[in-house]
């Protein structure tokens, strides 16, 4: 059976952020921690060794595969900061068009620094992503 690699851990979010070598990236991580906490109402938790997630949901795919994941999150990676939102959200592209300087991957939005983006739009992305996921996978 498939074992999910990214799970919530008991590791300290603050210790992880303190381990970020780049001072500016560490400062951005603290600002993101506050922004995500204030916007979601959830405390950040470590998921795997390097992702900070907020809230969680349980999903079950048509294939029968199921698991738990965080609703939204971020990770201050060495090269860029990764932001995590719901995949397949139809409103995400419109919100991203107003976010500011970023690139996207399959499941991530990458930014160089927090100053490159509009944090008001980031808050909208966070709120919309959570609403989308909670509608798709209602809390029990």
N, C-alpha and C positions, 0 to 999 in steps of 0.2 A: 504494500500500500504506500502511496505517495506521502512523504513526510514534509510538512511545510517548514522551510528553513527560517523564515522570519516570524519569530514569536515574541510575545511580550516577555520581558525579563525583569528581574528585580534590580538591575544595575542602576546606578545613580545618573540621572540626566545632568546634574551639575558637574559631577566628576567627568563625564564624557565631554561636556562643553569646555571644561577647564583643560582637557587634553588637546584641544584644537591648537595647533602651533601658531598659526597666523593670528596676530592680535586683532586685526580688523575683522576677520572672519569670526573670531570668538565673540567680539562685540555684537556683530550682526546676529549671531546665534542667540545671544541673550535677548536681543530685541525681538527676534522671531519667537522665542519661547514666551515672552510676555504677550506678544500680539496674538499668537495661537491660543494661549491660555485664556486671555480676555475674550476673544471672539468665540471660542468653542464652549467655555465653561468647564472644560476638562483639564486635569493636570497632565502634563507631558509624562510619558512613560517610554522607556527604552524598548525598542523592538529590534531584536538582533543586536549586533555589536555597535551599530552606527546610525540607527534611525530613531528619531523622536516622534512618537505617534500620540494622537489625541483622540480619546474615545475609541470605541471598537464596535464591530458588528460581526455577526455570524452569517456566512453565506453558504448556500448549497447550489451547485451547478446542476444542469440537466443531466450531466454525466454521473452524478452522484457524489462527485468530489465536494468536500465541504471543509470549512476552516474558519478561522477568525483573523481579522485584519483591523488595522487602525483606520479611522474615518478620514483623517487628514494628518499630514506630518511634514517633517523636513529633516535634512541631514547636511551639516556643514562639511562637505567633502573637501579633499585637498585642492582640487582645481576649481570647482564651482559649488554653489549651494543647491541642493536638490529639494524641490518642493513636491509633495505628493498629494494628488487630488483624485477624485473618482474617474475611472476610465469610462468611456462611452457616454459621458454626460453631454447631451446635445447643446447646452448653453455654455460649456467650457470654452469653446473656440471664440465666441463673442467676447467673453470676459478676458481671455488671453490677449485679444486684439487691443485691449485698453490697458493692459498690465504695465507695459514698458519693455525695456531691453531684456529679452530672454530667448532661450531656445527650448525645444521640446524633444523628448524621447518618447518611447512607447507609453510609459506610465509616469514620467517625470517632467517637471518644468525646471529648467536650469537657469540660475541667475549668477552673475559674478559677485554682486554686492546688493545689499538692500536699497541703497541710494539709487539704483538703476530702475526701480519699479515704483508704482503708485500703491502705497499700502492700503488705501481705501479700496482699490480694486482687489487687492490681495484678500482683504476681509470679505468682500463679496464672493470671491472664489471659494474661500473656506466655508462660508455659510451655505452657499449653493451646493457645494460638494457634499456636505453633511446631509442636507435636506434630500438630495438626490439619492444618496445611499440608504438613508433611513426609509425612504419610500420604497426603494427596490428590495431592501432587506429590513422589514419593520422590526424594531426592538421587541423582545419578548417580555 
